[in-house]
């Protein structure tokens, strides 16, 4: 039960606090977005962030975490029925009304969080992509909806970037996810490179692991290239934000490479300089399709 009622402005301020309290590699409702759109992004982020934390509460059993997620879904459905009382859902009700957002993508996010509770191994790459369809792709589509975009082709480009971003986070956080006994490397890929679950549990990072991670990084980078046209096909007010996300994801993959793929000994993170370079590239580069592919002039034979 809520101790007091919240006005929409107070509810949006609450969501802003939730957003600002969490570190992210990538901009969340950054200052480059139009001021009037930022609260909507923050409302969606707060909804997702709190649900994600519910799925990750290690002190609770799986059944208790699922019950909390069920209650969060009930609040979501009440929000769509005009009966929101939690600050996140008061802000969310304003967001979905003004941006005409259907409930489906939000339910997909909750399905992904439930999957995190129930499943900690993925047999195939296709199965992992199915998870990303619920965990990552709805986020990009929701952002596009906030900007009034209803275009299946652009949604498809967004899906590539969001899936790439999700996978980049997986490779970056491999050691952290191991503490939760969550393995996102497809088992079929591990078998292909003779890297076992037991190797993963003990953080083995020999040549087999490096070859495996090199394969995953290159496949993930290709997803970013497949979505590279999106920033140039949306409103200018959204384009920069999408470029920052794109360059940020690519920078994480480069950080994994720079660390010789040994993500167990040192988690790859973006330094202040790396973030500055992401910003510079976002500001001054428009063609993303060949970024990182062209040879430097002094390397040409």
N, C-alpha and C positions, 0 to 999 in steps of 0.2 A: 504494500500500500504506500502511495506517495504521501509524504508529510504535508505537502502544499501543492497547489496548482501552479502551473507555469504559463506565462504568456508566450506566444510564438517567438518574440524577440529573446526572452529568457531561455527558451528551449534551444534556439539556434546558438546562443552564447554557450550553453552547456555542451553542445556538440563541438563547438570550436575548442573548448577546453580539452575534451577527449582527444581531438585531433592533434592539438599542440603537445599533448603529454606523451606521444609515441614517436620514437625515432623511426624515420624511414629513409632509405637510400634515395627515394624518388619524391618529387614534389607532390604534396597532397593539398589541393586547393591553394596553390601558391599565389603570390602577389601578382603573377603574370596573368591570372584569370581575371575577367571582369568582376568588380567588387560585388555586383548583384548576384553573380552565380556562385561565389565561394560558399555561402551558407548552405546551399543545396548539396554541394560536394561534401561538405563537412557533416551534414546530416546523414548522408549515405555511408560515409566513412565510419561515423560513430556507431551506426546500426551494425555494420560489418565487424568493426573492431571488438565491440563488446561480445558479439556472438562468437567470434574467433577465440576470445579469452575464455569463454564458457567451455568450449571444446577442449581447451588446453589445460584446464584446472586439474593439475596432477594430484591434488589432495583429495579429489572426489573420484568415486568409481564411475565407470562408464554409464551405468544406469542413471546416476544422479546428473551427470553432464547432459545426457539426452533429455532428461526431464526439464532442465533449465532451458535447453534449446526449444523444446516443445512450448514452454511458457513464452519464450521470445517470439515464436511463430504465432501464438495466440494473440499476443500484443500487436503483431504486425497485421493480422487479419482484422482485429478491432480498429486499428488505425485506418484501414481502408473502409471500414464501416462508420467512420466518424466518431469513434469512441476512444480516442487516445488519451492516456493520462500520464504516461512516462515522458520525461522531457525529450528523449530521443524520438519517440513516436509522435509527439506534438510537432516537432520540427519536421519529421519525415512526412507527416500528413500534409503539411503546407507544401513540401517539396513535390510530392507525387501529384498533388492537385494542380499546382502551377505548371509543372513540366509534363503533365499527363503521362505519368509513368505507370505501366501495368505492374501487377504484383509478381508476375512470373520470374523476372530476373532476381528479385529479392528472395523468393522461395528457393531458387537454384542455389544461391549462396548458402542458405541454411542447410540444404541437402549436402553441400560440400563439407560443411562443418560437422554434420552428423557422420559423414563418411570418415572424417579424421578420427572420430571416436571409435568407429567400428572396424576400420581397415588400416593396416600399417604396412602392407606390402602390395606391389603392383607387378603382375606377371609380365605384362607386355607394354610396349610403348603406346599402343592403341588404348589400352586400359587407362594409362596415365593421362593421355589426352582427354579421355572421357571425364576424368576428375577435373581437369583444367576447364572443361566446358562449363562446369558449375562453379568452380572456385575463382576463376580469373576472368573469363570472357564476359560474364554479366557486368563486371565493373566498367569495362570500356564501353559497353553498350549503354549503360546507365548514364555515363558522362556524355555520350553523344546525344542521348535523349534530352538531357538538360539543356543542350544547345539547339534543340529543335530538329535534330537530324533523325530521319526515319528512312534509311536507305540500306537495303540488305547487302549491297556490294561493299559499302563502307563498313557495315557491321563485320563483314568477313575479314577485311583488312585489320580492323580493330582486334578481332579474335586472334589473329596471328601475333600481333604485338603483345597482347595480354598473356597468351600462352607462353610466348618467349620470355616475358617478364617473370611469370610464375616459375618456369624451369630455371631461369638464371638464379632466382632466389633459392630454389632447391639445391643447386650446386654450391651456392655460396654458404648455405646453412647446413650442409651435410653433417657436420660434427654436432651442431645443436639439435638437429632432428634425431640423431642417434641417441641422445640422452632421453628422448621420449619414445624410443624404439620405433621410430617412423623411418621407413626406407622408401625413398621416391625414385631411386634408380631402378628401372625395369629389370626384373630378374632375368629376362631373356638376354638383355645386354650384358649383365654380369656373367652369365654363362658363356657368352660369345668371347669375352675377354678373360675367362678363367679366373674370375674374381668371385669369391664365395661370400655368403652371408656372414660366416665366421670371420673372414677377413675384414668385412665392414665393421663388425662388432668390436674388433680389436684395433680399428683405425689403421689397418695396413695400407701403406701408400707407396708400394713398389711400382715397378714398370707396368705391370698389368693394370693397376689402378689408374696410372697416368694415361695409359692408352685408352682406357674406358672413359675417363673424364674428357680427354681430348675429343673423343667421338661425340659425347653428349654436348660439349660446348659448341662444336661445329654445327651440329644439328639444330641447336637452339639459335645460333646466330642466323642460320638460314631462315628461321621463322621471322626474325626481325626484318630481314631483307624482303620477305614476302609481304610484309605489312608496311613497307617503307613509303609507299605512295600516299598513305592516309593523311599525314600533316598538310600536304600541299592541296588536299581536296576538301578541307573543312574551312570554316570561318577563320579569318586571321587571328581573332581573339582566342581561339582554341589551338591554333596551329603550333604556337610556340610551346605551350604546355605539353602537347603530344611529342614534339621534337625533344624536349627535355627528358621525357619518359623514355623515348627511344634511345637517345644517346646514353642515358643513365644505365639502361639494361645492357647495352653493348659495352659500357665501361666496366660493369661487373664481370662480364665474361672475360674481358681483357685482364682484369685483376686476378681472376682464377688462373689464367695462362701465365701471368707474370710470376705467380707463386709456384710455378712448375706443377700446378694442379694439386698441390699438397694442401688441401683445405682442412685436413685434420690438425696439422701443427699450427696453422695460422689462418684464421677466418679472413677471406679477402673482403676488404672494405674500401670504400671510396674516400680518399684523402681530401682535404680542402682544395688542393691543387686539382685533383681529378674532377671535383664538382665545379670548379671554376672553368675547366676545359669543357665540361658538359654544357654549362651556360653559354660559353663563347660559341661553341658549335651550334647550339640551338638558335642563337641570335643571328649568326652570319652564314649558316649553311642551309640551303633549301633542298638540294638533291641528296637524299639519303641513300639512294639505291646503290651507289658505288663506294660509299664510305668504308674505309678499311680494306677495300679490294684493290685499289690502284697502287701501283708501285711508286715510291718516291723517285723523283728525277735522278738523284745521285746513285740509285740502285739499278737503273736501267743499263743494260749492256749495249 
